[in-house]
Amino acid sequence: MSSWPEIVELAPGAFHLRRCLPIDAQWALLRRCRALLDGAVPAYVPVVRGGGRMRVRMLCLGRHWNGKQYRYEPTRSDFDGLPAPPLPEEFRALAREIAASVGMSLDPDICILNYYDLRGQMGLHQDKDEGERALAAGVPVVSLSLGDAARFLLGGTRRRDPVDTVRLESGDAFVFGGPSRLRYHGVSRIEPGTAPPELDVTGRFNLTFRQYDL
Ligand SMILES: O=C(O)CCC(=O)C(=O)O
């Protein structure tokens, strides 16, 4: 990661790290993400409980998030039965380092990799399917963004709480843990044509790193 990200604490435990990844690191990570999304266990568009299709292509590494049952499992029993690919060690190390840079501890065993095309979105939700102990301890989620910028929504811990909009650009990280671990969040839209030209990419890749248990 860059030695000089600009770190803004938006609320206790919620940090926006601007320019966290230099462009060469973004490029290398993007290549890995593309290969994974179109690899032997490819990304897919989840259909969630209630029948709605998500507006992203998703691939879970380490453990699979079952969108019909809202739980993690080793294989994609809600889709094709394939095993979740392993979480690469260098991904884990990067997420750990980002968490540590804001004074938090994370030893991730899950990464949810999402690709948003220009119409991609994600509704307001809480990340609360990880283990009870990790949630209670406020073990953070680390999010990394690549490609086009996104309007990221950050609410409170109740659905009706007011929501702020944060512009997440390529190379930015966002960390939410401690008292912010269960904040509602989502993505209202992708801003077309805003990715760094060096990346030669359309749309947005987002990686969220999570730790299931302590
Ligand atoms: O794409 C993002 O910035 C947020 C992703 C997200 O909320 C999630 O994967 O749970």
The ligand as a Gaussian input file, in Angstrom:
#p B3LYP/6-31G(d) Opt

LIG

0 1
 O      -18.822000      -2.080000      -3.321000
 C      -18.744000      -1.581000      -2.208000
 O      -18.087000      -0.563000      -1.984000
 C      -19.523000      -2.178000      -1.064000
 C      -19.640000      -3.667000      -1.158000
 C      -20.479000      -4.231000      -0.066000
 O      -21.210000      -3.537000       0.574000
 C      -20.425000      -5.639000       0.245000
 O      -19.742000      -6.413000      -0.462000
 O      -21.076000      -6.037000       1.234000

